[in-house]
Amino acid sequence: MPHTAAPDTSPARLYLASASPRRRELLTQIGLAHTVLLVPAPPGEDEPQHEGESAADYVQRTARDKALRGRDWMRTHNLPDLPLLAADTTVILNGAVLGKPADRADAMRILRALSGQAHEVRTAVAVCTGEQLLEAVSVTDVHMRDLSDDEIGRYCDSGEPFGKAGAYGIQGLAGTFISRIAGSYTGVMGLPLFETSNLLRAAGIQIP
């Protein structure tokens, strides 16, 4: 099926072009009934960074591309014309993008690099409504305490790092790794509610 209904009996008010359970939870948290739109990714490498493209440009372009693909899919499949929300989260260390780990060894490598360091989490949000594209970016500085190899290994054994940019989820076990943040906690989770609610209001959606 190209889309699945959110676990809410209210009529859907927007499409979410993401399978992320965290983004679904955050939309539900602010009372927004939604439908997940599972749009097939283009062939090839998952969300590749273009040569010479900065991390800041990369995350915003990726969110924009997801939104536009979702809008095209919605129209091609004659789905109801609702605003569509897409987002992308990128973890950046010293200007370099740290993506989702390929395997346990890669997760260990990423977490060793983040250990004891400050890094940046950028989440770009894009909303399509008709021909209009609305965009915003949340930027958060995250400080991770020193981690031992034993801690990193146990965390990797939990399975939590996989499928997550930067190989960690702040809302899970890795919450104990983070000494402080400056910015948006929900942005680090994957959907900054302040920026998202502003975009949705601009798209004509009333936030409860």
C-alpha atoms as a printed R data frame, in Angstrom:
    type eleno elety resid chain resno      x      y      z
1   ATOM     1    CA   MET     A     1  0.000  0.000  0.000
2   ATOM     2    CA   PRO     A     2  1.370  3.484 -0.795
3   ATOM     3    CA   HIS     A     3  0.048  4.986  2.433
4   ATOM     4    CA   THR     A     4 -1.185  3.865  5.828
5   ATOM     5    CA   ALA     A     5 -3.528  5.588  8.227
6   ATOM     6    CA   ALA     A     6 -2.291  7.006 11.510
7   ATOM     7    CA   PRO     A     7 -3.733  5.384 14.637
8   ATOM     8    CA   ASP     A     8 -6.241  8.192 15.140
9   ATOM     9    CA   THR     A     9 -9.969  8.195 14.443
10  ATOM    10    CA   SER     A    10 -9.950 11.890 13.491
11  ATOM    11    CA   PRO     A    11 -9.881 12.756  9.782
12  ATOM    12    CA   ALA     A    12 -6.309 13.133  8.529
13  ATOM    13    CA   ARG     A    13 -5.314 16.758  8.123
14  ATOM    14    CA   LEU     A    14 -1.981 16.238  6.375
15  ATOM    15    CA   TYR     A    15  0.345 13.678  4.859
16  ATOM    16    CA   LEU     A    16  3.613 12.790  6.564
17  ATOM    17    CA   ALA     A    17  6.189 11.719  3.996
18  ATOM    18    CA   SER     A    18  8.197  9.710  6.510
19  ATOM    19    CA   ALA     A    19  8.069  6.268  8.090
20  ATOM    20    CA   SER     A    20  9.791  7.541 11.249
21  ATOM    21    CA   PRO     A    21  7.841  6.500 14.361
22  ATOM    22    CA   ARG     A    22  9.352  9.444 16.232
23  ATOM    23    CA   ARG     A    23  7.919 11.960 13.775
24  ATOM    24    CA   ARG     A    24  4.530 10.278 14.004
25  ATOM    25    CA   GLU     A    25  4.659 10.424 17.804
26  ATOM    26    CA   LEU     A    26  5.541 14.117 17.753
27  ATOM    27    CA   LEU     A    27  2.678 14.983 15.407
28  ATOM    28    CA   THR     A    28  0.321 12.985 17.608
29  ATOM    29    CA   GLN     A    29  1.710 14.825 20.642
30  ATOM    30    CA   ILE     A    30  0.404 18.128 19.252
31  ATOM    31    CA   GLY     A    31 -2.913 16.610 18.213
32  ATOM    32    CA   LEU     A    32 -2.442 16.417 14.450
33  ATOM    33    CA   ALA     A    33 -4.153 13.465 12.774
34  ATOM    34    CA   HIS     A    34 -2.112 12.457  9.761
35  ATOM    35    CA   THR     A    35 -1.607  9.822  7.105
36  ATOM    36    CA   VAL     A    36  1.821  8.363  6.412
37  ATOM    37    CA   LEU     A    37  2.717  8.547  2.743
38  ATOM    38    CA   LEU     A    38  5.332  5.920  1.927
39  ATOM    39    CA   VAL     A    39  6.880  7.182 -1.290
40  ATOM    40    CA   PRO     A    40  9.432  4.886 -2.981
41  ATOM    41    CA   ALA     A    41 12.944  6.297 -2.790
42  ATOM    42    CA   PRO     A    42 14.788  6.943 -6.046
43  ATOM    43    CA   PRO     A    43 17.192  4.172 -7.109
44  ATOM    44    CA   GLY     A    44 20.787  4.273 -5.945
45  ATOM    45    CA   GLU     A    45 22.447  5.390 -2.738
46  ATOM    46    CA   ASP     A    46 20.128  6.534  0.032
47  ATOM    47    CA   GLU     A    47 20.127 10.355  0.249
48  ATOM    48    CA   PRO     A    48 23.620 10.935 -1.196
49  ATOM    49    CA   GLN     A    49 25.457 14.181 -0.468
50  ATOM    50    CA   HIS     A    50 26.455 15.926 -3.666
51  ATOM    51    CA   GLU     A    51 30.095 16.734 -4.324
52  ATOM    52    CA   GLY     A    52 30.951 20.126 -2.856
53  ATOM    53    CA   GLU     A    53 27.582 20.409 -1.101
54  ATOM    54    CA   SER     A    54 27.727 21.750  2.459
55  ATOM    55    CA   ALA     A    55 26.063 19.831  5.270
56  ATOM    56    CA   ALA     A    56 23.602 22.709  5.777
57  ATOM    57    CA   ASP     A    57 22.602 22.722  2.102
58  ATOM    58    CA   TYR     A    58 22.423 18.935  2.026
59  ATOM    59    CA   VAL     A    59 19.866 18.565  4.803
60  ATOM    60    CA   GLN     A    60 17.614 21.286  3.411
61  ATOM    61    CA   ARG     A    61 17.773 19.891 -0.131
62  ATOM    62    CA   THR     A    62 16.980 16.388  1.091
63  ATOM    63    CA   ALA     A    63 13.871 17.540  2.969
64  ATOM    64    CA   ARG     A    64 12.770 19.571 -0.050
65  ATOM    65    CA   ASP     A    65 13.278 16.622 -2.409
66  ATOM    66    CA   LYS     A    66 11.226 14.359 -0.119
67  ATOM    67    CA   ALA     A    67  8.388 16.877 -0.057
68  ATOM    68    CA   LEU     A    68  8.341 17.339 -3.824
69  ATOM    69    CA   ARG     A    69  8.481 13.583 -4.463
70  ATOM    70    CA   GLY     A    70  5.611 13.163 -2.038
71  ATOM    71    CA   ARG     A    71  3.548 15.815 -3.781
72  ATOM    72    CA   ASP     A    72  4.176 14.164 -7.166
73  ATOM    73    CA   TRP     A    73  3.210 10.755 -5.731
74  ATOM    74    CA   MET     A    74  0.048 12.180 -4.197
75  ATOM    75    CA   ARG     A    75 -1.014 13.674 -7.528
76  ATOM    76    CA   THR     A    76 -0.039 10.644 -9.600
77  ATOM    77    CA   HIS     A    77 -2.142  8.399 -7.372
78  ATOM    78    CA   ASN     A    78 -5.096 10.814 -7.197
79  ATOM    79    CA   LEU     A    79 -4.959 11.080 -3.420
80  ATOM    80    CA   PRO     A    80 -6.917 13.759 -1.533
81  ATOM    81    CA   ASP     A    81 -5.259 17.155 -1.786
82  ATOM    82    CA   LEU     A    82 -3.861 17.696  1.727
83  ATOM    83    CA   PRO     A    83 -0.727 19.563  2.848
84  ATOM    84    CA   LEU     A    84  2.305 17.295  2.895
85  ATOM    85    CA   LEU     A    85  5.077 17.394  5.499
86  ATOM    86    CA   ALA     A    86  8.615 16.058  4.987
87  ATOM    87    CA   ALA     A    87 11.732 16.329  7.137
88  ATOM    88    CA   ASP     A    88 15.361 15.280  7.207
89  ATOM    89    CA   THR     A    89 17.767 15.171 10.140
90  ATOM    90    CA   THR     A    90 21.529 15.380  9.809
91  ATOM    91    CA   VAL     A    91 24.233 15.031 12.458
92  ATOM    92    CA   ILE     A    92 27.278 17.162 11.694
93  ATOM    93    CA   LEU     A    93 30.706 16.869 13.325
94  ATOM    94    CA   ASN     A    94 33.391 19.369 12.294
95  ATOM    95    CA   GLY     A    95 31.484 20.092  9.079
96  ATOM    96    CA   ALA     A    96 31.129 16.433  8.078
97  ATOM    97    CA   VAL     A    97 27.788 14.638  7.813
98  ATOM    98    CA   LEU     A    98 27.470 11.537 10.002
99  ATOM    99    CA   GLY     A    99 24.761  9.419  8.444
100 ATOM   100    CA   LYS     A   100 23.018  6.233  9.515
101 ATOM   101    CA   PRO     A   101 25.453  3.446 10.411
102 ATOM   102    CA   ALA     A   102 25.821  0.654  7.883
103 ATOM   103    CA   ASP     A   103 26.579 -1.963 10.538
104 ATOM   104    CA   ARG     A   104 27.813 -2.413 14.111
105 ATOM   105    CA   ALA     A   105 31.415 -1.507 13.279
106 ATOM   106    CA   ASP     A   106 30.245  1.693 11.585
107 ATOM   107    CA   ALA     A   107 28.057  2.584 14.578
108 ATOM   108    CA   MET     A   108 31.065  2.063 16.880
109 ATOM   109    CA   ARG     A   109 33.166  4.338 14.652
110 ATOM   110    CA   ILE     A   110 30.567  7.115 14.625
111 ATOM   111    CA   LEU     A   111 29.983  7.015 18.380
112 ATOM   112    CA   ARG     A   112 33.721  7.041 19.102
113 ATOM   113    CA   ALA     A   113 33.986 10.169 16.957
114 ATOM   114    CA   LEU     A   114 31.116 11.854 18.853
115 ATOM   115    CA   SER     A   115 32.387 10.818 22.308
116 ATOM   116    CA   GLY     A   116 33.423 13.866 24.355
117 ATOM   117    CA   GLN     A   117 32.617 16.234 21.504
118 ATOM   118    CA   ALA     A   118 30.068 18.892 20.650
119 ATOM   119    CA   HIS     A   119 28.240 18.336 17.391
120 ATOM   120    CA   GLU     A   120 25.387 19.940 15.478
121 ATOM   121    CA   VAL     A   121 22.023 18.446 14.630
122 ATOM   122    CA   ARG     A   122 20.110 20.074 11.791
123 ATOM   123    CA   THR     A   123 16.556 19.106 10.982
124 ATOM   124    CA   ALA     A   124 15.046 20.639  7.863
125 ATOM   125    CA   VAL     A   125 11.277 20.680  7.465
126 ATOM   126    CA   ALA     A   126  9.372 21.223  4.219
127 ATOM   127    CA   VAL     A   127  5.618 21.571  3.724
128 ATOM   128    CA   CYS     A   128  3.937 21.399  0.309
129 ATOM   129    CA   THR     A   129  0.488 22.920 -0.017
130 ATOM   130    CA   GLY     A   130 -0.772 23.268 -3.568
131 ATOM   131    CA   GLU     A   131  2.072 24.837 -5.539
132 ATOM   132    CA   GLN     A   132  3.569 26.436 -2.430
133 ATOM   133    CA   LEU     A   133  6.658 25.035 -0.713
134 ATOM   134    CA   LEU     A   134  7.361 26.254  2.813
135 ATOM   135    CA   GLU     A   135 10.696 25.484  4.494
136 ATOM   136    CA   ALA     A   136 12.425 25.879  7.859
137 ATOM   137    CA   VAL     A   137 15.552 24.545  9.560
138 ATOM   138    CA   SER     A   138 16.213 23.827 13.236
139 ATOM   139    CA   VAL     A   139 19.842 23.924 14.412
140 ATOM   140    CA   THR     A   140 20.833 22.430 17.774
141 ATOM   141    CA   ASP     A   141 24.233 22.118 19.427
142 ATOM   142    CA   VAL     A   142 24.569 18.801 21.266
143 ATOM   143    CA   HIS     A   143 27.294 17.939 23.777
144 ATOM   144    CA   MET     A   144 28.077 14.267 24.331
145 ATOM   145    CA   ARG     A   145 30.058 13.118 27.355
146 ATOM   146    CA   ASP     A   146 33.068 10.832 27.095
147 ATOM   147    CA   LEU     A   147 32.027  7.263 26.323
148 ATOM   148    CA   SER     A   148 34.025  4.124 27.000
149 ATOM   149    CA   ASP     A   149 34.286  1.414 24.374
150 ATOM   150    CA   ASP     A   150 32.303 -0.855 26.703
151 ATOM   151    CA   GLU     A   151 29.442  1.664 26.835
152 ATOM   152    CA   ILE     A   152 29.470  2.102 23.086
153 ATOM   153    CA   GLY     A   153 29.498 -1.663 22.577
154 ATOM   154    CA   ARG     A   154 26.558 -2.220 24.916
155 ATOM   155    CA   TYR     A   155 24.638  0.561 23.212
156 ATOM   156    CA   CYS     A   156 25.272 -0.967 19.795
157 ATOM   157    CA   ASP     A   157 24.141 -4.346 21.142
158 ATOM   158    CA   SER     A   158 20.801 -2.741 22.058
159 ATOM   159    CA   GLY     A   159 20.125 -2.150 18.353
160 ATOM   160    CA   GLU     A   160 19.158  1.454 18.990
161 ATOM   161    CA   PRO     A   161 21.865  3.123 16.830
162 ATOM   162    CA   PHE     A   162 20.642  1.580 13.585
163 ATOM   163    CA   GLY     A   163 18.471  3.615 11.265
164 ATOM   164    CA   LYS     A   164 19.411  6.827 13.072
165 ATOM   165    CA   ALA     A   165 21.585  9.680 11.818
166 ATOM   166    CA   GLY     A   166 24.694  9.886 13.973
167 ATOM   167    CA   ALA     A   167 24.033  6.372 15.344
168 ATOM   168    CA   TYR     A   168 22.043  7.509 18.379
169 ATOM   169    CA   GLY     A   169 18.560  8.499 19.502
170 ATOM   170    CA   ILE     A   170 18.359 11.167 22.185
171 ATOM   171    CA   GLN     A   171 14.902  9.973 23.251
172 ATOM   172    CA   GLY     A   172 16.212  6.483 24.055
173 ATOM   173    CA   LEU     A   173 19.126  4.956 25.911
174 ATOM   174    CA   ALA     A   174 21.513  7.563 24.483
175 ATOM   175    CA   GLY     A   175 19.741 10.237 26.502
176 ATOM   176    CA   THR     A   176 22.245  9.371 29.246
177 ATOM   177    CA   PHE     A   177 25.118 10.264 26.899
178 ATOM   178    CA   ILE     A   178 24.019 13.867 26.330
179 ATOM   179    CA   SER     A   179 25.310 16.382 28.876
180 ATOM   180    CA   ARG     A   180 23.487 19.385 27.415
181 ATOM   181    CA   ILE     A   181 21.902 20.813 24.300
182 ATOM   182    CA   ALA     A   182 21.386 24.345 22.997
183 ATOM   183    CA   GLY     A   183 18.407 24.406 20.679
184 ATOM   184    CA   SER     A   184 15.459 22.100 20.050
185 ATOM   185    CA   TYR     A   185 15.098 18.737 21.772
186 ATOM   186    CA   THR     A   186 12.331 17.723 19.339
187 ATOM   187    CA   GLY     A   187 14.582 18.843 16.489
188 ATOM   188    CA   VAL     A   188 17.210 16.348 17.637
189 ATOM   189    CA   MET     A   189 14.456 13.710 17.779
190 ATOM   190    CA   GLY     A   190 13.679 14.411 14.129
191 ATOM   191    CA   LEU     A   191 10.837 16.957 13.964
192 ATOM   192    CA   PRO     A   192 11.241 20.396 15.577
193 ATOM   193    CA   LEU     A   193  7.743 21.189 16.809
194 ATOM   194    CA   PHE     A   194  8.202 24.963 16.961
195 ATOM   195    CA   GLU     A   195  9.308 25.300 13.328
196 ATOM   196    CA   THR     A   196  6.896 22.601 12.152
197 ATOM   197    CA   SER     A   197  3.862 24.183 13.784
198 ATOM   198    CA   ASN     A   198  4.736 27.566 12.283
199 ATOM   199    CA   LEU     A   199  4.944 26.053  8.794
200 ATOM   200    CA   LEU     A   200  1.680 24.151  9.210
201 ATOM   201    CA   ARG     A   201 -0.129 27.283 10.383
202 ATOM   202    CA   ALA     A   202  1.213 29.096  7.309
203 ATOM   203    CA   ALA     A   203 -0.199 26.205  5.234
204 ATOM   204    CA   GLY     A   204 -3.635 26.788  6.756
205 ATOM   205    CA   ILE     A   205 -3.630 24.019  9.380
206 ATOM   206    CA   GLN     A   206 -4.830 25.007 12.825
207 ATOM   207    CA   ILE     A   207 -2.746 23.547 15.635
208 ATOM   208    CA   PRO     A   208 -4.936 22.420 18.566
